[in-house]
Amino acid sequence: MDDALRAVADPTRRAILVLVRDREVSAGEIADRFPGISRPAVSQHLRTLTAARLVDVRRAGNRRFYRLRPEGLAEAVTFLETMWSTSLSRLQHEAEREEHARTGDQDAKGSL
């Protein structure tokens, strides 16, 4: 999970993941989408994503094709969902507590 979270912390790598989300994309096509970044830098981003197991690589001759591995993010997603649901549960509990306090105050005023 740590490698996956570190990998997606970089905006260029997140953009690459979006590119390869729905289809297999060649390394050259990926590099073409980032004209402000050198090809070696794009290659390094792809190596990082591969090492984090977020993309699969298929070699065809001297070309490489990349595709998202959704399961590579599964552990990180589970962690984030747990954190989010815990926060939402706390928020819900606090909102309900305030609502009960408010409703209780109105009942008390109504009985005066």
Order of alpha helices (4+ residues) and beta strands (2+ residues): alpha-alpha-beta-alpha-alpha-beta-beta-alpha
